[in-house]
Amino acid sequence: MLTPDTARHLTLLRTLGEPELSQYSRWQWLAWDASSRYLLSVQKQGGTPLRWWDLHSEAATPLFAHSVSRCVAAWFLPGSQRLLSVTARGTLQTWSVTDGTLLSSVETGGSVASACLSPDGTRLLLTARQGRVLLWELERGWLVWRLEDPAFLYGCALSADGRFAAVGAAEEQAGAATRASVRLWDAKTGKPVGSRTIDTQRIWNVAFTPSGESLVAANSGGELFFLGLPGLEAVRVIGAPASGAMQLDFSSDGSLLAASADTSAFVVIDVHEGRDVFGYSDLDDMQGSTANFSPDGRFVCWGMDDGKVGVWGVKPRP
């Protein structure tokens, strides 16, 4: 299990995939399955959009790869051998992890900019860039609630206890300026719980702490605001990548936070101390990726500039 002390010694253990040349900027969305055996990548620009690997194999080639048009995100569904993908057009598809076949396809009826799967794999929070948020129930294939919001919407999150849904936003101001804002709703009903403005241009992303005590908002000024729940009062502020953390992921015990920016880099933060304990960059400003902890707490993954996926861990001492 990675800790703030051992995370200082992270090293690149293996890379997955073959190098791919691309004329486009790259952005990869990564996700693990609950057993930490499988790892997937969604490439939003360049390369094959949807790939996944079996880490029990020593092969670097994907177990399966599919050209899913305008894929936005994907997840392994808990307690099954299926994964779920979502496209920018609002198409939800499930795939067999073991044989790669398409199992189902459902239309939600709207465009999607960001998405978050509930920890139990039953509900999906979807946002459009300009003004729409909806909660979709996967098992029944129907809309639970939908609302309109006048702000520009960015990353979203669902709390582990199922109580809250949140999104990072930018509210339009006079003179084409924007002001950062966090929105919080009751996840079961869509009823507003609270909203908080922050003195920067936008909130790129939000994430609930594993304890459920607070919500972290990453702003465009390179800060992470820890906001208490449900009142969204500021509890503390710590630094993030200078250009703003685009993606956030906590380790299972909440002691570490992986933050990745749009500047080809990611950092691992000691949450208690509020400082970086590890960082990596490939110095390619045309590339970015989520950074994700494996559920068993042993590894962190990040998408690299040539389309490969790196897996970092701590080598055992001889």
C-alpha positions, -999 to +999 in steps of 0.1 A: +000+000+000+014+034-010+018+059+019+031+095+020+065+080+029+067+053+003+052+074-025+084+095-025+101+064-040+077+058-069+093+045-100+080+036-135+076-002-134+061-009-168+045+007-198+014-006-217+007-002-254+029+005-284+041+040-293+018+058-316+026+088-337-002+114-338-006+149-353-032+157-326-029+166-289-035+136-267-057+132-237-062+099-219-088+089-194-077+059-173-095+035-150-088+003-130-111-025-122-119-033-085-093-061-084-065-040-098-061-066-125-075-047-155-066-012-167-084+008-194-076+039-215-098+062-234-079+083-259-099+114-266-075+125-294-051+104-314-047+066-313-074+039-307-101+054-285-108+025-262-082-001-250-078-023-220-051-046-206-049-076-183-020-069-160-016-105-151-001-108-186+034-096-193+023-084-228+023-047-235-004-050-262-040-044-252-063-073-244-088-055-267-091-022-286-121-006-302-126+025-323-155+041-303-163+074-320-158+104-296-155+083-265-154+105-234-149+081-205-151+044-195-152+023-163-151-013-153-185-021-137-182-036-102-190-072-097-191-081-134-170-088-163-183-057-181-170-022-188-191+009-196-181+036-221-198+069-228-195+091-259-198+128-265-232+121-281-246+105-250-243+069-261-237+044-233-222+010-243-212-020-223-185-044-234-173-078-223-140-075-205-129-110-213-139-114-250-142-077-261-177-080-275-203-052-275-231-062-251-255-033-251-260+003-264-284+030-250-289+066-260-293+091-232-306+118-256-280+145-250-244+156-255-218+147-228-187+167-218-179+150-184-192+120-166-188+102-132-199+066-123-212+060-088-189+037-067-215+009-068-217+012-106-255+018-107-258+055-115-240+078-139-238+116-136-235+133-169-229+170-178-229+190-210-205+219-213-232+245-214-259+240-189-273+205-185-268+180-157-285+146-155-284+114-135-289+082-153-297+048-137-279+021-156-298-010-145-332+003-157-318+025-184-337+056-175-333+092-164-336+098-127-334+136-128-323+164-151-316+201-146-304+231-165-277+254-153-266+287-170-229+282-162-202+265-181-198+231-166-166+211-162-157+180-141-183+163-119-184+138-090-207+116-070-201+110-033-194+074-021-224+074+002-248+083-026-259+116-010-244+143-032-236+152-068-212+180-076-198+198-106-171+225-112-183+255-131-175+290-145-202+316-143-203+343-170-195+378-158-196+412-175-169+418-202-166+381-212-150+372-179-160+342-158-160+334-121-154+300-106-182+282-089-190+248-073-225+234-075-238+207-051-271+188-054-289+160-036-279+130-058-312+112-053-335+141-063-314+167-080-325+193-055-299+221-050-280+218-017-256+246-021-233+267-044-200+285-037-181+310-058-143+312-057-122+341-068-107+326-099-119+320-135-132+284-133-133+252-113-117+225-135-128+195-114-142+183-082-137+151-061-152+139-028-128+128-001-130+091+007-142+100+042-171+119+028-164+149+050-155+173+023-154+181-014-121+192-032-124+218-059-095+224-083-094+259-096-077+275-126-053+294-103-035+262-092-052+257-058-072+229-043-101+241-020-113+216+006-149+225+012-170+211+041-202+192+034-230+201+030-223+238+036-193+242+013-174+262+038-137+265+031-118+241+054-083+245+039-065+254+007-034+237-007-013+240-039-019+220-071-001+220-105+005+257-114-019+257-144-047+241-124-054+204-117-076+190-145-082+157-128-082+144-092-080+110-077-077+100-040-060+068-027-085+045-010-075+056+025-075+093+015-039+099+025-027+107-010-042+127-039-030+124-075-035+156-095-028+159-132-027+191-152-029+200-189+009+204-189+020+168-194+026+162-157+011+147-126+019+150-089+011+129-058+002+150-028+004+141+009-031+153+019-022+157+056+009+178+049-005+195+018+026+191-002+039+171-032+058+139-025+062+128-061+060+143-096+065+133-131+065+151-165+073+141-201+075+177-211+051+174-240+026+202-238+004+185-264-006+157-240-024+151-208-040+123-188-058+114-156-036+099-129-053+070-110-045+049-079-051+012-082-078+000-058-053-022-039-032+009-032+000-003-048+002+016-080-006+048-098-011+050-136-008+079-161-010+083-198+022+092-217+030+114-246+033+086-272+000+070-264+014+044-240+002+041-203+027+040-175+023+022-142+043+035-112+050+017-080+076+011-053+102-016-061+107-040-032+140-037-014+164-066-020 
